[in-house]
Amino acid sequence: MRLFAAVLPPADAVRELAREVDLLQRMPGADALRWTGRPGWHFTLAFYGEVAEEVVPDLEARLGRAAHRTEPFPLVLHGGGHFGDRALWAGAAGDRETMRLLADRAEAAGRKAGVEMEEHRHYRPHLTVARSRASADFKPYVAALDAFAGTGWTVRELCLVRSNLPVSGVPREQPRYETVASWPLGAGDGTVPAGG
């Protein structure tokens, strides 16, 4: 199954960002971009790719320990940026250092569980809001996002998320994301069932 570790923003933060993204989608050239679906908005901490079923229990145990060793931390959706000419994202402010630490721990959990990971990169918190198949100029969108600051919240859990890629061939179909397990930060070491 295709998995990644993530921080999921609360519904209020998603609604605030959605209002901002609605304005971005009215800008010239916005219809050429592939805007990500709001139900799937997340901050990826570590991307595992295809993970064999037999590896998942060890990965889950290690993620549970990573969550237990990381205290809850404040976060807010803030500003934005882009990766080259292919992806536009909303950024984060707050305790980015603890978020980086959690990302490092989630990556280490994958490596120790035997998941083949890409080369380690310095973690930059971002939530992808649009992509482009062709070269795109994201500067006007980044400038519009510059003043955006949502309401802060406290990150209290680490989630393991399954990504179900589109298979229907319908244009602009979005991946579907399913939370497989989640763990409270800082206290407790038990898995919280998805949706629980």
PEJO-V302005 format. One record per residue. N is the residue number from 0. RES is the residue in one letter. BURIAL is # if it has 16 or more other C-alpha atoms within 10 Angstrom, else .. D_CENTER is the distance of its C-alpha to the mean C-alpha in Angstrom with 1 decimal. Layout:
BEGIN
N:RES:BURIAL:D_CENTER
N:RES:BURIAL:D_CENTER
END
This chain:
BEGIN
0:M:.:17.4
1:R:.:14.2
2:L:#:11.7
3:F:#:8.6
4:A:#:7.9
5:A:#:5.1
6:V:#:5.9
7:L:#:6.6
8:P:#:8.7
9:P:.:12.3
10:A:.:14.3
11:D:.:16.2
12:A:#:13.4
13:V:#:12.2
14:R:.:16.0
15:E:.:16.5
16:L:#:14.0
17:A:#:15.3
18:R:.:18.8
19:E:#:17.9
20:V:#:16.4
21:D:.:19.6
22:L:.:21.7
23:L:#:19.9
24:Q:#:20.7
25:R:.:24.3
26:M:.:24.6
27:P:.:26.8
28:G:.:25.3
29:A:#:22.1
30:D:.:23.4
31:A:.:23.0
32:L:#:19.2
33:R:#:16.9
34:W:#:14.8
35:T:#:11.7
36:G:.:12.3
37:R:.:11.7
38:P:.:11.5
39:G:#:8.4
40:W:#:6.4
41:H:#:3.1
42:F:#:2.1
43:T:#:3.1
44:L:#:6.5
45:A:#:8.8
46:F:#:9.5
47:Y:#:12.8
48:G:#:13.9
49:E:.:17.0
50:V:#:18.0
51:A:.:21.6
52:E:.:22.3
53:E:.:24.5
54:V:.:21.9
55:V:#:19.5
56:P:.:21.7
57:D:.:21.8
58:L:#:18.1
59:E:#:17.7
60:A:#:20.5
61:R:#:19.1
62:L:#:15.7
63:G:#:17.9
64:R:#:19.9
65:A:#:17.1
66:A:#:16.0
67:H:#:19.7
68:R:#:20.2
69:T:#:17.6
70:E:#:18.7
71:P:#:16.8
72:F:#:16.0
73:P:.:15.9
74:L:#:13.1
75:V:#:13.5
76:L:#:11.9
77:H:#:14.4
78:G:#:15.6
79:G:#:14.0
80:G:#:14.7
81:H:#:14.8
82:F:.:14.9
83:G:.:18.4
84:D:.:19.5
85:R:#:16.8
86:A:#:13.5
87:L:#:13.2
88:W:#:10.5
89:A:#:10.6
90:G:#:10.8
91:A:#:11.2
92:A:.:14.5
93:G:#:15.9
94:D:.:15.9
95:R:#:13.8
96:E:.:16.1
97:T:#:15.3
98:M:#:11.5
99:R:#:12.7
100:L:.:15.0
101:L:#:12.6
102:A:#:10.6
103:D:#:14.2
104:R:#:15.3
105:A:#:12.6
106:E:#:13.7
107:A:#:17.2
108:A:#:17.0
109:G:#:16.3
110:R:.:19.1
111:K:.:21.5
112:A:#:20.9
113:G:.:22.0
114:V:#:18.9
115:E:.:19.5
116:M:.:16.9
117:E:.:17.0
118:E:.:18.6
119:H:.:16.9
120:R:.:15.6
121:H:.:15.3
122:Y:#:11.7
123:R:.:10.8
124:P:#:8.1
125:H:#:6.9
126:L:#:5.5
127:T:#:7.6
128:V:#:10.5
129:A:#:13.2
130:R:#:14.5
131:S:#:18.1
132:R:.:20.2
133:A:.:22.9
134:S:.:23.1
135:A:#:22.0
136:D:#:22.8
137:F:#:19.8
138:K:.:21.9
139:P:.:23.1
140:Y:#:19.6
141:V:#:18.5
142:A:.:21.8
143:A:#:21.3
144:L:#:17.9
145:D:.:19.6
146:A:.:21.2
147:F:#:18.3
148:A:#:17.6
149:G:#:16.5
150:T:.:17.7
151:G:#:16.5
152:W:#:15.6
153:T:.:15.6
154:V:#:12.7
155:R:#:14.7
156:E:#:12.9
157:L:#:10.9
158:C:#:9.8
159:L:#:10.6
160:V:#:9.5
161:R:#:11.9
162:S:#:11.4
163:N:.:14.8
164:L:.:15.6
165:P:.:18.1
166:V:.:21.7
167:S:.:23.9
168:G:.:24.3
169:V:.:24.0
170:P:.:23.1
171:R:.:19.7
172:E:.:18.6
173:Q:#:14.9
174:P:#:13.2
175:R:.:13.2
176:Y:#:10.7
177:E:#:12.6
178:T:#:11.9
179:V:#:14.5
180:A:#:15.0
181:S:#:14.0
182:W:#:15.8
183:P:#:17.0
184:L:#:16.7
185:G:#:20.1
186:A:.:22.4
187:G:.:23.1
188:D:#:22.3
189:G:.:22.3
190:T:#:19.8
191:V:.:19.0
192:P:.:19.4
193:A:.:16.7
194:G:.:17.5
195:G:.:19.7
END
